[in-house]
Amino acid sequence: MPRDLLFTRGPSLLAEAFKFNLAKEQQLKTLQEANIAAGAELEEARRDLARSKEVVDTLTRFDVESEYGR
């Protein structure tokens, strides 16, 4: 960038870069918060799935025991 253009455009370029960085930092923060929330939802879904599998296993075992006896 020519020196005279740097002096005339430099401050506005700096302001634009600063605004851009602020926007990207906010975007990153939002994505991190969403990631944390998604991680919590994922853990809840894993727990629900584990409980569901336990129920299916228990019902299957009772069904087999009632069908064939112990």
Residue pairs with C-beta under 8 A, 6 or more apart in sequence:
1 9
